[in-house]
Amino acid sequence: DQQVKQNSPSLSVQEGRISILNCDYTNSMFDYFLWYKKYPAEGPTFLISISSIKDKNEDGRFTVFLNKSAKHLSLHIVPSQPGDSAVYFCAASARRGTYKYIFGTGTRLKVLA
Amino acid sequence: DTGVSQDPRHKITKRGQNVTFRCDPISEHNRLYWYRQTLGQGPEFLTYFQNEAQLEKSRLLSDRFSAERPKGSFSTLEIQRTEQGDSAMYLCASSLVAGNVNEQFFGPGTRLTVL
C-alpha cells in the first residue's frame, strides 16, 4: 500500500525553464510534507517542507504547493539549473508519535544545459 | 563536519554472516531513525529512538535485525544471518524535535551487498 506516490519516474527540463515535480498521498493524517534531493552515493538532503496549515512555501528557487483537498503536492524549481539534476523524493509525516517519514519512489530530474 | 556520519560506507558479506553498522547523529539531536532503501524505491522506515529508548519498530524489521542506542548518542544496527534480500542502502537520520518542526538530516548511508 503506497501511501505516497510519485508517478513520474523521470523528468527532463531545459536549463532556465521551470521544473515541476508531483506527489500524491492517500493518508489524511499526514500534516507535514517535505522534499529531499538525492545525488548518487549520498544520503537524501533536505530541500523544503510545508505544513498542512499552509498551501505554499517558498525558498529561493524552490516552491512547494500543497492541495489538501486533492491530497497533492508539487515542487517547482525556477529557473532550473544543471546542478539540480538529481533524484527528488517527496515525504510525508504525521506530526505526532514517531514523526517517521513515508517516502515516495522518487523522480529523477535531468536539467539539460 | 558536524553532519550525520555512518560507518562503514560499503559492506560486502556472504550470506549467513552477521554485520553491524554504526551511525553518529548530529550531537544535539534527540531522535535517531534508521531507514532502508532498495533500488528504485524511496527510503523505508525501520525503527527510531528517542534518546536511548527504541520507541517503534517497523514490521520490516525481522527478528534478525537489532538496533541499539546505548547512551542516547551513536546507534548500531546489527543484522544476523544475512540473506540476499537484505542487500540495500541503510540510511540513518537524526532530528531535534522542537515544537512542530522535525527535519530529519540523513547520513550518507551504508550500502550492504550480501553475496
Interface residues (C-beta under 8 A of the other chain):
Chain A: V4 Y32 L34 Y36 A41 E42 G43 P44 T45 F46 S49 S51 F89 A91 S93 R95 G97 T98 Y99 K100 Y101 I102 F103 G104 T105 G106
Chain B: V4 Q6 R31 Y33 Y35 G40 Q41 G42 P43 E44 F45 Y48 L55 E56 L91 A93 S95 V97 N100 N102 E103 Q104 F105 F106 G107 P108 G109
